Amino acid sequence: IADPHLGPWQPVHRLKQRIQELVEREPDLVLLTGDFLTMEGMGSPGALTEALAPLRVVSQRCFAIFGNHDHESSDEVRAALAANGIRLLVDEEVVVETVVGPVQIVGADYVGRGRGEHIRELLARFPRCEDRLRLFLLHDPLGFQHVPMGDVDLTLSGHTHGGQLGLVSFGLDWTVLSRTRWPDHGLFGHGTNRLYVHRGMGF
C-alpha cells in the first residue's frame, strides 16, 4: 500500500473499501510505504484509524514506514497505525515468518538530505540474514541507487505517483519523470538489485 493520501480525493470510505479488498486476498504480508495523509486530511483526527481498520485482522503481517508527508502529522499517523496493530518501522528491522519461510524487512525513515549515507548506514546496521528473503521499505525510490549491490532482494517504494503525469494510458511509455533520475513506476533493476515502485492508491 503506497501513498494513500487520505483527504478530499481519497475519502475514508474509498480507502477502507480498497484495503478490505486487499485483505480478502489473504496476503502473506501487507507493507505500507508511507504518505498516509494529505495536508487537508490532517484536519480529521481519527479518520486514518477508521480507514485502516480492515487491516486489524491481518495486523501481525502488517508493517509500515513514514513518507515525507507523514512527518507533518506524525502523531496522527503513529496513533492510527498503533490502533490497528500495524508495526511502524522507523530505521528498524523485523523478521517475520511467512509461508515461504522467514522474511527480513528493513524499514527506512524518510530523510530529505543525506539519503545515501542514511541508507548505507541503516542496511549495515541490520545486515542480511542468511537463507532469508530481505525486503527494504523505502518511501522515495530515488534512494535505490544507494542500496549496496546484492544487499537487498527487493526494495519497495512509492512517492512518485506513477510519474505524476504521463501518457501511459494511451500506450506511450512516457511520464514527466521518465527523463529524470527518479524511477516513476514499475520494476527497475540495478545489477542484481530490484526495485518495485507502486503508483500509489491515492493519486
Helices and strands as residue ranges (DSSP letters): H 12-23, E 30-32, G 40-43, H 47-51, G 53-61, E 62-64, G 69-72, H 74-83, E 87-88, E 92-98, E 101-107, H 115-125, E 133-137, G 141-146, E 154-157, G 161-163, G 168-170, E 186-190, E 193-197
